[in-house]
Amino acid sequence: MTSLWLDGAPVTPRAPLDADLTVDAAIVGGGIAGIATAYALAREGASVAVLERGELAEGASGRNAGFVLGGVAENYVAACRALGADRATRVFRFTFANRVLFRSAIRMHKIDCDAAWNGSDQLAGDDAEWREIAESARQLAGHGVRVRLEAAERKAVYDEDGEIHPVHFVRGLADAAEALGVRIHTGTTVVSCGPAEALTPSATVRAGAVVLCTNAYTRHLAPTRVRPVRGQICATAPIARRVFARPTYAHRGLRYWRQLPAGNVLVGGWRDTAVDEEVGEGDGTSDRIQTQLDAWLAAQGVEAPVTHRWGGTMGFSHDGLPYIGKAADGIYRCGGFTGHGQGYAMAAGELVSALIRTGQHPDADLFDPDRA
Ligand SMILES: Cc1cc2nc3c(=O)[nH]c(=O)nc-3n(C[C@H](O)[C@H](O)[C@H](O)COP(=O)(O)OP(=O)(O)OC[C@H]3O[C@@H](n4cnc5c(N)ncnc54)[C@H](O)[C@@H]3O)c2cc1C
């Protein structure tokens, strides 16, 4: 089944590429990462072509939950444990900058994507997680983050987070990029690429830089450490009662839900209960996960019928951080967001743009595609 977001979403018609082209940058993939990168480059005057095999935002970018969160999937204390405090803090700051870029692009280009910035809840699944959530909030507040604890519900409320309609956002940003001169070719599959060119079945694009924004599908074009992992969601018809004030991330980001402005309740996750099954490419659903989403809806007293059930393919990295930058093969990479791409994409686009234009960016080391 198609996602709630893709169902009936308007598409700006665009032609497949049918003639050779020379540009400063060729972007492969028209999800949020590809469009954000194209947008960032075009704002600095680069000539850019986006090559997308299907329609824009038909991959994970059109199948997610639409949360725009600061930080990574896990809480800050857990991130410090995994990455070291200095690196984790820099990653969190990068995602905070991403959120600012999101908001300013939406405002500047009047992107109609139901954006709401009412914050997000981070909800503990057990005692150990609650201790970490509370300590994370205390430490992040010391870094100036607007966060408060609601101990009775064992959650932290991060006031600056937001939620969007992800397909309207990507397609709206694409329109803005196009207005800046970006050429967007949908229905255009890249069959092979190297540092200075991308080949489609009918054309060659010569480019100063080729950027792979193909996330979970990268392995079909080039050797990669990005692994495809499936996530599933379901959404109900609208209900009048407000069940949730803001999007919620629970059980270390493995379970999540939100209620749309129109009243639909959306719930996803539970991948941890079927780790071996939720792998590979394939946007279908499974009874095993969907029955758990149904049970959760019933437990909240949400009786409206489920209108949409869908899956999406995420690209996981080896250490939970994305690969953003120039790789040893001479190709730029921007992917492996490990289920958190909206938390990074706008800032990731800026990073790739800076590297292509100037060869440097202060956070390039954090996301080096060839890191150990
Ligand atoms: C169920 C689910 C829930 C999620 N929830 C959230 C959330 O709430 N917040 C959040 O931040 N993240 C979330 N994510 C993750 C987020 O959706 C992804 O990290 C993000 O969309 C990745 O964007 P992308 O542009 O890198 O990849 P994609 O959106 O997958 O785009 C890659 C594009 O490349 C194209 N492509 C591939 N190969 C070729 C080729 N050879 N030639 C041309 N084009 C090609 C594909 O068609 C595709 O459009 C979720 C993901 C899923 C699946």
PDBQT file of the ligand as one rigid body, heavy atoms in Angstrom, charges set to zero:
ROOT
HETATM    1  C1  LIG A 401       9.148   3.899   8.146  1.00  0.00    +0.000 C 
HETATM    2  C2  LIG A 401      10.182   4.988   8.221  1.00  0.00    +0.000 A 
HETATM    3  C3  LIG A 401      10.047   6.012   9.170  1.00  0.00    +0.000 A 
HETATM    4  C4  LIG A 401      11.004   7.027   9.244  1.00  0.00    +0.000 A 
HETATM    5  N1  LIG A 401      10.778   8.104  10.066  1.00  0.00    +0.000 NA
HETATM    6  C5  LIG A 401      11.642   9.153  10.063  1.00  0.00    +0.000 A 
HETATM    7  C6  LIG A 401      11.362  10.336  10.778  1.00  0.00    +0.000 A 
HETATM    8  O1  LIG A 401      10.286  10.501  11.356  1.00  0.00    +0.000 OA
HETATM    9  N2  LIG A 401      12.311  11.310  10.811  1.00  0.00    +0.000 N 
HETATM   10  C7  LIG A 401      13.493  11.174  10.141  1.00  0.00    +0.000 A 
HETATM   11  O2  LIG A 401      14.348  12.055  10.244  1.00  0.00    +0.000 OA
HETATM   12  N3  LIG A 401      13.749  10.092   9.375  1.00  0.00    +0.000 NA
HETATM   13  C8  LIG A 401      12.846   9.096   9.304  1.00  0.00    +0.000 A 
HETATM   14  N4  LIG A 401      13.068   8.020   8.511  1.00  0.00    +0.000 N 
HETATM   15  C9  LIG A 401      14.304   7.980   7.708  1.00  0.00    +0.000 C 
HETATM   16  C10 LIG A 401      14.231   8.944   6.523  1.00  0.00    +0.000 C 
HETATM   17  O3  LIG A 401      13.053   8.727   5.796  1.00  0.00    +0.000 OA
HETATM   18  C11 LIG A 401      15.451   8.683   5.624  1.00  0.00    +0.000 C 
HETATM   19  O4  LIG A 401      16.633   8.769   6.405  1.00  0.00    +0.000 OA
HETATM   20  C12 LIG A 401      15.553   9.701   4.507  1.00  0.00    +0.000 C 
HETATM   21  O5  LIG A 401      14.324   9.831   3.840  1.00  0.00    +0.000 OA
HETATM   22  C13 LIG A 401      16.636   9.285   3.538  1.00  0.00    +0.000 C 
HETATM   23  O6  LIG A 401      16.587  10.167   2.457  1.00  0.00    +0.000 OA
HETATM   24  P1  LIG A 401      17.488   9.878   1.188  1.00  0.00    +0.000 P 
HETATM   25  O7  LIG A 401      17.231  10.983   0.239  1.00  0.00    +0.000 OA
HETATM   26  O8  LIG A 401      18.876   9.630   1.630  1.00  0.00    +0.000 OA
HETATM   27  O9  LIG A 401      16.955   8.468   0.629  1.00  0.00    +0.000 OA
HETATM   28  P2  LIG A 401      15.658   8.099  -0.215  1.00  0.00    +0.000 P 
HETATM   29  O10 LIG A 401      14.506   8.934   0.170  1.00  0.00    +0.000 OA
HETATM   30  O11 LIG A 401      15.493   6.629  -0.132  1.00  0.00    +0.000 OA
HETATM   31  O12 LIG A 401      16.037   8.536  -1.686  1.00  0.00    +0.000 OA
HETATM   32  C14 LIG A 401      16.945   7.816  -2.500  1.00  0.00    +0.000 C 
HETATM   33  C15 LIG A 401      16.481   8.031  -3.923  1.00  0.00    +0.000 C 
HETATM   34  O13 LIG A 401      17.452   7.526  -4.817  1.00  0.00    +0.000 OA
HETATM   35  C16 LIG A 401      16.765   7.035  -5.953  1.00  0.00    +0.000 C 
HETATM   36  N5  LIG A 401      17.652   6.126  -6.673  1.00  0.00    +0.000 N 
HETATM   37  C17 LIG A 401      18.199   4.978  -6.218  1.00  0.00    +0.000 A 
HETATM   38  N6  LIG A 401      19.002   4.428  -7.148  1.00  0.00    +0.000 NA
HETATM   39  C18 LIG A 401      18.965   5.255  -8.230  1.00  0.00    +0.000 A 
HETATM   40  C19 LIG A 401      19.597   5.222  -9.507  1.00  0.00    +0.000 A 
HETATM   41  N7  LIG A 401      20.418   4.231  -9.855  1.00  0.00    +0.000 N 
HETATM   42  N8  LIG A 401      19.350   6.246 -10.376  1.00  0.00    +0.000 NA
HETATM   43  C20 LIG A 401      18.512   7.264 -10.025  1.00  0.00    +0.000 A 
HETATM   44  N9  LIG A 401      17.886   7.323  -8.825  1.00  0.00    +0.000 NA
HETATM   45  C21 LIG A 401      18.119   6.346  -7.935  1.00  0.00    +0.000 A 
HETATM   46  C22 LIG A 401      15.550   6.351  -5.356  1.00  0.00    +0.000 C 
HETATM   47  O14 LIG A 401      14.516   6.170  -6.301  1.00  0.00    +0.000 OA
HETATM   48  C23 LIG A 401      15.182   7.312  -4.247  1.00  0.00    +0.000 C 
HETATM   49  O15 LIG A 401      14.209   8.270  -4.648  1.00  0.00    +0.000 OA
HETATM   50  C24 LIG A 401      12.132   6.995   8.386  1.00  0.00    +0.000 A 
HETATM   51  C25 LIG A 401      12.252   5.991   7.435  1.00  0.00    +0.000 A 
HETATM   52  C26 LIG A 401      11.278   5.009   7.326  1.00  0.00    +0.000 A 
HETATM   53  C27 LIG A 401      11.406   3.973   6.253  1.00  0.00    +0.000 C 
ENDROOT
TORSDOF 0
